[in-house]
Amino acid sequence: MKVGLVGFQAGGKSTVFELLTGIAPDPSKAHSGQVGLATVADTRFDALVEHYQPAKISPARIELLDTPGLDRRQQDVNLQRLAIIREAQALVHVVGAFSGIDPLEEVTRFSEELVLADLQILGNRIERLETDVNKPRPDRDELRAELEALQPLAAELESTGSLAGIEMTETQERVTRSFALLARKQRLVLVNTGEAEEDTGYAGAITSNGYGLMAAAVGLELELGALDESDRTEMAAEMGLSGSCRHELMQAILHVADLITFYTCSDKEVHAWLLRRGSTAVEAADSIHSDLARGFIRAEITPSDSLLELGGEKEAKAAGLWHVEGKDYVVEDGDEIFIRSGI
């Protein structure tokens, strides 16, 4: 799972990238995008580490792509930059709410850029298909089916600026997979404020479009992180910052990316894994190692919250909270899983 940090230039994307990954922006990658791993802050993981006292710990990490900022004046330049954004499976739109910028106007304008880019891709393909279906080709029926699948999508996108109202058919899913349509990507709008206090009068209009929303003084937080603890506490109090936004932001990113966390635990290692919500036990096994999925026998499940509350796996099992599941079990957020495999 790759999450893209997106937005117009000078919105603070690279500041968010540095805050979450600890990696300073590389100017040489300003036009191609910079990738880094962000560790997911997780109090449940910390408690499991404390409980098992393992020799090794492996917190969950998520891949972030700091994409080139869009230019507000040169739309032709933006098409190439939007192509880089297509690599991401979910988007964090960083809006710089300073220098008189209206967050709602910024979100609207950015959304329009995404829609225009998608319409260009769909339009080019539809135009080609309309020509090809009139030729005596052996695959003409397949091309006609693709054309009939794409036309209503383009019409919906042009009229509403969204594809949220369409439940795609299997054919539509298949023929648009390679397009990585920007209008279909889940999005978190992060309003990067100049100060701790922020007017959220725009909130209702933004969330009504189905976007997640969070406001944070990202630049101030990054500055605080460079100070020693006593100076950090004093400056945070002066600025009105009650705590770090990093944990809240990471959780918001997981939510918009539709990811949950499961754990594998022993005295050798406590490992947190990210998994798409709705995934099965065999898919969880595959995310650990493909051999576990191929030789899958069963999954032994213990809810980690119950394990921690009751004092251990034995206690959770005695309380009837440990259970054995097959391949089709849908993994729950917080599950501790032990995979039995024949390989």
Secondary structure, 3 states (H helix, E strand, C coil): CEEEEECECCCCHHHHHHHHHCCCCCHHHCCCCEEEEEECCCHHHHHHHHHHCCCEEECCEEEEEECCCECCCCHHHHHHHHHHHCCCCEEEEEEEECCCCCHHHHHHHHHHHHHHHHHHHHHHHHHHHHHHCCCCCCCHHHHHHHHHHHHHHHHHHHHHCCCCCCCCCHHHHHHHHHHCCHHHCEEEEEEEECCCCCCCCCHHHHHCCCCEEEEECHHHHHHHHCCCHHHHHHHHHHHCCCCCCHHHHHHHHHHHCCEEEEEEECCCEEEEEEEECCCEHHHHHHHHCHHHHHCEEEEEEEEHHHHHHHCCHHHHHHCCCCEEECCCCECCCCEEEEEEECC
